[in-house]
Amino acid sequence: MVVDIAGSGLLGSETDTQDNWTNSSVIGTADWSHVNVNILDDSLEKFRGEIEQTPPMYSAKKLDGKKLYELARKGTTVERKPQIRHIYELKLVQDQTNLPQFTIDVTCSKGTYVRTLIADISKECNTLGHMTSLVRVTQGNFHLEECLNYNLNETIAYKNILNHLRNEI
């Protein structure tokens, strides 16, 4: 299965989870001032096509029946084997890039860790980085632009209208 994802990253710091979610901790910082949009854009070439990607410790991937994130939360790190992933399209979103923040659009195989991709792109630019946001744009036949916006009040109103129409029939 192929998925389209928009991911944003922040250059200059690395977290233990490769993202900035609630429980992440900064584990490293590095100067990013040498990176410009051209360097960042040029670095993407290495990640197009077939790549090897090592699953992050904070992932749901299982080892001996245990999810890696369960081990990571206990402070345990285990060896993980790189896996083949396919990056069909990878581009820098110029109008959403204001360094040290940047955004990439990725069309990739299922199982690709975009946060790991962002960390690897940052390392290719001789700095550190982590993911700050992720939006799954497509999954299979479903496209974000075709989805309904979930709003509880609108949902309740919609259900009331449906119930009213059902009672009228």
GIMOHU-V991061 format. One record per pair of residues at least 24 apart in sequence whose ideal C-beta (glycine too) atoms are under 8 Angstrom apart, sorted by the first residue. I is the first residue (numbers start at 0). GAP is how many residues later the second one is. If there is no record, write none. Layout:
i;gap
I;GAP
I;GAP
This chain:
i;gap
0;108
0;109
0;138
0;139
1;86
1;105
1;106
1;107
1;108
1;136
2;104
2;105
2;106
2;107
2;109
2;133
2;134
2;135
2;136
3;101
3;102
3;103
3;132
3;133
3;134
4;100
4;101
4;103
4;107
4;109
4;129
4;130
4;131
4;132
5;87
5;97
5;98
5;99
5;100
5;127
5;128
5;129
5;131
6;96
6;97
6;99
6;107
6;108
6;110
6;111
6;124
6;126
6;127
6;128
7;88
7;93
7;94
7;95
7;96
7;123
7;124
7;125
7;126
8;92
8;93
8;94
8;95
8;109
8;112
8;113
8;120
8;121
8;122
8;123
9;90
9;91
9;119
9;120
9;122
10;24
10;88
10;89
10;90
10;91
10;111
10;114
10;116
10;117
10;118
11;88
11;115
11;116
11;117
12;115
12;116
12;117
13;105
13;108
13;114
13;115
13;116
14;115
15;41
15;42
15;56
16;39
16;41
16;98
16;113
17;38
17;40
17;95
17;97
17;98
17;100
17;101
17;112
17;113
18;96
18;111
18;112
18;113
18;115
19;110
19;111
19;112
23;106
27;100
28;99
29;96
29;97
29;98
30;96
31;67
31;68
31;90
31;93
31;95
31;96
31;97
33;92
33;93
34;64
34;65
34;90
34;91
34;92
35;63
36;55
36;57
36;60
36;62
38;86
39;52
39;57
39;59
39;62
39;81
39;85
40;51
42;78
42;81
42;82
43;46
43;47
43;48
43;60
43;77
45;78
46;40
46;43
46;70
46;73
46;74
46;77
47;39
47;41
47;42
48;37
48;38
49;34
49;35
49;36
49;37
50;33
50;34
50;35
50;36
51;30
51;31
51;32
51;33
52;29
52;30
52;31
52;32
52;59
52;60
52;63
52;64
52;67
53;26
53;27
53;28
53;29
53;62
54;25
54;28
54;58
54;61
55;57
55;59
55;60
58;54
82;28
84;24
84;26
84;27
85;26
86;25
86;30
100;31
104;32
